[in-house]
């Protein structure tokens, strides 16, 4: 029994898209969801993380089992607004597609979860167990929101987890890890006609990255499920004048890790490369400012099988299951869990994530509300 019309479901998504939660201001999203839930007598709690950055937690039902559902409230920047065919923060429908920043990643997944939760509650469809919504801040940069939930014990009694990231009509139960690393090289400035009086900060950094590329891209470590580790220097800055020896250079690196070549091993190897340069006279410091591990569950769970069955019934599509390259909040939320823990990453979206003219298919968004309703209740009521 639907509580909301299709137009109202789209309006809720539209309201969320209007909130410019670009790497910040998740408090506005949380307050909107809190008010919406309260209109249906569902209590929720806003959990401060920093300034205008918050998590939101809400529950319906009671007792075991506990099904965790999670989505993030932040979005990435829209980029060049002039390249969008419509205002990125105004949900715009064209040819059955809903355009807007965050429409795919992942306010449609978050909205679908919240709406499904409300409709389950209002129709009294949950006969046993608990649905716990964990809406996170900062997933796009740092994942501090999911770490807050994990550190404060919100996952301790959770028996299974669904994350509404934009997988479309496929399911992920594993993903690569991610590391963001900043290397800073300090040299000594001098006139370029007398380089012997200075020390070029760029040189050792270039040499380090060259050897790192050979090391990480040439490894024979491979994951059957996730593929190869990827290593990329994505930012490089050094010097400020063409005829001056640069006294400072900075490079930032992103690494996508696999269980066979994990974050700890990557850190150890880069430290060794830094130490080798410093032993030869360089002054390079390393800051690993984000490190999220890969997640590998077995994928052999009743929850996943149910998600495939329900997904096919409602969408008419065969629902495949496997691994994805991007990191998710599962890196924090599943810390300490066994490989057998039931994880399903499953949500509406498209291949336009982080791109100009991001969109979600309207029917897919509406389908996922129905998928979540049936999946949540089927899993808990069994």
N, C-alpha and C positions, 0 to 999 in steps of 0.2 A: 504494500500500500504506500504509494508515493505521498510524501508530505509537500514536496516542492514540484512545481511545474517545470518543464524543460526551460522555459524562459527565465524562471527564477533561478534555476541552477546556473544558467549562463550569466545572469546578473551577479550572482555571488562571485563567480570568477572575474567578472568585469570589475567589481569592487576591489578585489585583491590586486588586480593588475594596476589599478589607479595608484596604489600605494607604492611609492618609489623606494622600495627597500633594497637599494643598490649597495650591497656590502654594509648595510646599516639600517637603522629605523625599523627593525623587526618588531619593536614595541607597538607600532601602529597596526601591523598585521595581527599581532597577538591580541590586541584590544578589540579589533574587529571580530576575530574568531570567538573571543571570550563573550562578547555581546551576543553574537549569533547563537552560541550554545546556551547562554542564559535564557534566551527567548523560548527555549525548549526544556527548561529546568535541568540543564546539565551543568554541573559545577566544573570550573576549570581554575587553574592556578598559573599565574605568571611568575616566572623564575628569573630574577635579574642576573645577568652575566656581566655587563658593563655598560654604564651610561644608558643609551637608548637601545641597547641590545639585550634581548631577553629570549628565553624559551617559554613554551606554554605546554602544560600538561592537563589532560582531562581524562576521565574514566566514565564508562557506563558498565552496568552489571556488577557482580561481586564474586569473590572467591576464585578458585582455580577451575580450568587453566587460565593463564593470562596471555592474551594475544597483544603484542606490541605492534602499533602502527606508527609510522614516522614519515615526516616530510619536512623540508626546510623552507623557511620563510624569506630568505634573501635571494636576490637575483644578481646577475652580472650587469655591468654598464651596457647601455644600448649601443654604444659606438657612435658612429656618425648619423645623427638624426635625419640628415638630408637624404640618406640612402634608404630610409624606410618609406614604404608606400603609404603609411599612415602613422599617426602619433604612436610611438612605442608604448606609451602608458595609457592608451585608450584602447580597450579591447574592440577590435574591428572585424566583422564577419565578411568574408568574401569567398564565394564558391564553396561554401560548407567548411571553411577553415576559419579559426579564430586566431587573429594576429595580435601580438603584443609581447613585450619583454616579460619573460617568466611564464608565458602561456604553456610552453612545453616543460621548461625547467624552473621550478616544478609546481607552480601555483595551481595548475589543473589537477595534478595528483593530490596535492594537499586539499584543495577544495572538494574533490571527489571523496576523499577519506572522511572529511568533516561532515559532508552531506549524508554519506552512507551511515555514519555513526548516529546522526540525528534521526534519520528515518528508521533505523533499527530500534532506537530508543523509543520514539513516539508510537511505533506500531507494536512495541513489546515483543520483538522477535527473538530476543536473546533469552534463552531459558536457563543457561548456566554460564559461569565463567565471566571474565572481565576483558573489555577492550580498553587498552591504555594508549591514548594519543600522546605522542612526544613530538611536538613541532619545534624544530631547532633553528637557532640563529647561526650565521657564519659558516654554513656548509661550503660555500664557494671559496672562501679563504680561511684556512686554519681549522675549521671544524670544532671550534670551541664549544658550541652548543651541545653537540652530541657527547663531547667529553664531560660536560657538566652533568648530563643525565647519567652517564656511566659512573662518574665519581661519586654522585650522591645516591647511588644504589637503585635507581629506577629500573634497571635491567635485571636486578638480582633475582626476582621471582617471575620474570617473563619466560614463558615456555616456547614461544615462537615469535618471529618478527617479520613484518611486511614493510618494506620501504617503497614509497610510491614514485621513485625516480622514473624518468621517461624511457622505459624499456620498449614501449608500444606492445604489440601482441607477441611478446617473447618474455621469458623470465631469466633473470640472472641469479645464481646462487654462489658466485665467486667473482672477485675482481682484483686487479693489480693494486699494489700499494703506490704511494706517491711521496716524493721527497722534494722539498725546495731548499736549495743550498746557495748561500752567498759567500763568495770568495773575494777578499779585499787585499790588494797588493799595495804596499807602501814603498815608494822609491825616494829619490832625491832629485829635485829640479835642477836643471842646468841649461845653459844655452846649447842648442843643437850642434853648434860648431865646435863645442868643447864637451862632448858627451862623457869623457873620462872624469869630469868633475861632478857628475851626477850618477844616478842609478835609475834606469828605465823600468818603471813599475809594470809596464805592459809585457815586457819580454818573458818573465817567469810565468806570468798568468797564461800567456799564449802557449808556452811550452807545457804547462801543466794540463791544459785542456786538450792539447794534441795527444799526450800520453793517456789521458783519461778516455778519450774517444777510442783509442786503440784497445785499451783494457776492457771497457764496458761493452763496446760494440763487437769485440772479437771473442767474447766469452762463449763457451760451449754449453753454458747452463741454459736449460730450456724447460718450460712448463707445458705439458701436454694440453692442459686446460686453458692456460692464459697466454701461451706463446713466449716471446723473448722479452727480456728486460729492455727498456729504452732509456737512452741517456742523451740529453740535449742541453748544451749551453744556449740559453734563450735570450740573455741580455749580456751585452759587453759594452762598457764605457771606460774610457781612459784618455787622459790628456785634455788640454784646453787650448793649445796653440801649436801650430804646425812646426814652429822653429824652437820649441822648448821640449826638453826631455821631461816626460810626464812623471809626476811624483806620486800619482795615485791611479789605480785602475781597479775596476770592479766587474765581476762576472757573476751572473746568477744562473743556476742550473736546475733543471727539473729531471728527476729520475722516476720512471715507472717500474716498480720492483715486482718480483715474483717470489714465491716461497723458496725456490732453489737458489735465488740470489737476493737475499732479503735486505731490509734497511740497515741492520747492524753490520752486515758484510760490506755494503756500499759505503757506509760511514768509515769503516776501518780502512778500506782501500783508498778513499780520497784523503784521509788523514796521512796515509803513507806517502801519497804523492805530494801533499803540502810539505811534509817534513823533509822530503828529498829536495824540494826547491829551496826551503829555508836553510838546509845544511849547505847549500851552494851559494848562499848570500842573500837570498830573497827574504822579504818580510810579508808573508801571506797569512792571513787569519781566515778561519772558516766559521760560518754561522749556519747551522741547520735550523731554519726557522719554521719548518713544517716537516713532520715525518709521520705518515700514516701507513700502517702495515697492509699488506695484501690480505684478502679474506678468501679462504678456501673451505667451503663446507662440502659435504658429500653430494648434496642435491637429492639424496634419497630420503625424502620425507613425505609424510601424508599431506602436509600443507602444500608442498609443491605439486603433488599429483592432483590435489583438489583444485589448485589454482589453474592448472592446465585444463581440467575438465570443465570448470565453470567458465573459464575464459573462452573456450571453444563453443560452449552452449550459447553464450551471449553474443560473441563477435562473429561466429561462423568461421573463424580462422584456427588453423592448427597452431598451438602454442609451444614453440621450441624452448629449450632450457640450456643454459651454458654460462660462460664467463663473459665479462665486459672489461674493457680497458680502464674506464674512469673510476676513480675512487669515490666512495660514498660514506655516509655517516656510519655504516656498518663497521668500519675500521675501529671506531670507538665503542659502539654499542655492543659488539660481539667480543670485546676483550674478556678473556677468561672462559669463554664458552668452548665446548667441544666441537670437533669437526662435524659431528652429527646434528648440531643444533639446526632446527628448521628455519631457514632464511629464504625469503622470496623478495626479490627486487622486481617490482611489477607495477607499471603505471603508464598513463597516457602521455603522448608526446609526439615528436617527429624528429627528423634528422636535421632540424634547424636550430638545435640547442646552441646557445652562445653566438648565434649569427644574427645578421640583419634580417628583418621580416620573419622573426621566429613565430611559429604558429603551432596550434594543436588542432587536429581534425575534430570538428564539433561532435560528430557521432561517436568518435572514439572516447571523448570526454564523458559523454552521457552514458556510454556503454560501461565505462569503468566504475561509475557510481553503482550500477546494477551488479557488476562483477564483485565489487567490494562488499556490498550488502550480502550477497549470497555466500561469498567466501568466508567473511567474518563469522556469520551465523552458522554455516555448515560446519566449520572447523570447531567452534566452541560448543555447539549443541550436540555433537555426536556422542 
